[in-house]
Amino acid sequence: MTVDKCKNQEYYQSEKSLPCECSGCQNFIYQIKGLYPKLAEYFESLSIDILRPYELQYIDIDDNTIQYLICQYLVFGTCEDEFSKEIDGIKLEKSSGCYPPVKADEEHFVIEFENITLSSKI
């Protein structure tokens, strides 16, 4: 994987990277960094803001639990298709292309992790 940290930093500091304001996204943002600190550190080393996911797909399991089926982050640079890394018990992979269209001319890819369950805090 080759990451353009300057482009990542520029993107993640821009309004383009702001997550939506729905309760599921806000709940994820409220908890992810504290529950998965090593994952947050890894993202930080790539100049990716873990608090600004590109796409989240989730379901409410019950009144107290949300399962995040897919958590995706935009990364500027290049990545081999077989990329896989495990951090904090979470397996990161390069997305196979199932994500919303990216409005960027620069070379990019999306990394994702799946199936984490968080309590409903919000």
C-alpha positions as CSV (number, residue, x, y, z in Angstrom):
1,M,0.0,0.0,0.0
2,T,1.2,3.5,-0.9
3,V,-0.6,6.3,0.9
4,D,-0.6,10.0,0.0
5,K,-0.7,11.3,3.6
6,C,-0.9,15.0,2.4
7,K,-4.0,14.3,0.3
8,N,-5.5,12.3,3.1
9,Q,-4.9,15.1,5.6
10,E,-6.3,17.7,3.1
11,Y,-9.5,15.5,2.6
12,Y,-10.0,14.7,6.3
13,Q,-9.7,18.3,7.3
14,S,-12.3,19.4,4.6
15,E,-16.1,19.5,4.8
16,K,-16.2,16.8,2.2
17,S,-15.3,14.2,4.9
18,L,-17.9,15.3,7.5
19,P,-20.1,12.3,8.3
20,C,-23.9,12.5,8.3
21,E,-25.7,13.6,11.4
22,C,-27.9,10.5,11.9
23,S,-27.9,8.9,15.3
24,G,-26.2,5.7,14.0
25,C,-23.2,7.6,12.6
26,Q,-23.0,9.9,15.6
27,N,-23.1,6.9,17.9
28,F,-20.2,5.3,15.9
29,I,-18.2,8.5,16.1
30,Y,-18.8,8.8,19.9
31,Q,-17.4,5.4,20.6
32,I,-15.0,4.1,18.0
33,K,-11.8,5.8,19.0
34,G,-12.1,4.9,22.7
35,L,-13.1,1.3,22.1
36,Y,-10.5,0.7,19.4
37,P,-7.5,2.9,20.2
38,K,-4.9,0.8,18.2
39,L,-7.1,1.1,15.2
40,A,-7.4,4.8,15.7
41,E,-3.6,5.1,16.0
42,Y,-3.1,3.1,12.7
43,F,-5.6,5.4,10.9
44,E,-3.8,8.4,12.3
45,S,-0.5,7.1,11.0
46,L,-2.1,7.2,7.5
47,S,-3.5,10.7,8.1
48,I,-7.1,9.3,8.2
49,D,-9.5,10.6,10.8
50,I,-11.3,7.6,12.3
51,L,-14.1,10.0,13.3
52,R,-14.9,10.7,9.7
53,P,-16.0,7.5,8.1
54,Y,-16.7,7.6,4.3
55,E,-19.6,5.2,4.6
56,L,-21.3,3.3,7.4
57,Q,-23.9,0.6,7.0
58,Y,-25.6,-0.4,10.3
59,I,-28.7,-2.0,11.8
60,D,-30.3,-1.5,15.1
61,I,-30.2,-4.8,16.9
62,D,-32.4,-3.6,19.8
63,D,-32.8,-0.4,21.8
64,N,-29.3,-0.8,23.3
65,T,-27.2,-2.2,20.4
66,I,-26.2,-1.2,16.9
67,Q,-24.3,-3.6,14.6
68,Y,-22.1,-1.8,12.1
69,L,-22.0,-4.1,9.1
70,I,-19.5,-2.1,7.0
71,C,-17.3,0.8,8.1
72,Q,-15.4,2.4,5.2
73,Y,-12.7,5.0,4.9
74,L,-11.4,6.8,1.8
75,V,-7.7,6.7,1.3
76,F,-5.6,8.5,-1.3
77,G,-2.9,6.4,-2.9
78,T,-2.7,2.9,-4.2
79,C,-3.3,-0.5,-2.6
80,E,-3.0,-4.1,-3.7
81,D,-6.3,-5.9,-4.0
82,E,-5.2,-8.5,-1.4
83,F,-4.5,-6.0,1.4
84,S,-5.5,-7.3,4.8
85,K,-4.4,-6.2,8.3
86,E,-5.7,-7.1,11.7
87,I,-5.7,-4.5,14.5
88,D,-7.6,-4.5,17.8
89,G,-9.2,-7.8,16.6
90,I,-10.6,-6.0,13.6
91,K,-9.7,-7.1,10.1
92,L,-9.1,-4.3,7.6
93,E,-9.3,-5.0,3.9
94,K,-9.4,-3.0,0.7
95,S,-13.0,-2.7,-0.4
96,S,-14.0,-4.6,-3.5
97,G,-15.7,-1.5,-4.9
98,C,-19.1,-1.6,-3.1
99,Y,-19.3,2.0,-1.8
100,P,-20.7,5.4,-2.9
101,P,-19.0,7.1,-5.9
102,V,-15.9,9.1,-4.9
103,K,-15.7,12.6,-6.3
104,A,-12.0,12.8,-6.6
105,D,-9.6,12.8,-9.6
106,E,-6.6,11.6,-7.5
107,E,-5.8,7.9,-7.2
108,H,-7.7,6.5,-4.3
109,F,-9.2,3.4,-2.7
110,V,-11.4,2.5,0.2
111,I,-10.5,0.4,3.2
112,E,-13.1,-1.2,5.3
113,F,-13.8,-3.4,8.3
114,E,-17.0,-5.2,9.1
115,N,-19.3,-6.4,11.8
116,I,-18.6,-4.5,15.0
117,T,-21.3,-4.1,17.6
118,L,-21.6,-1.0,19.8
119,S,-24.0,0.0,22.5
120,S,-26.5,2.7,21.6
121,K,-25.2,5.8,23.5
122,I,-27.1,8.5,21.7
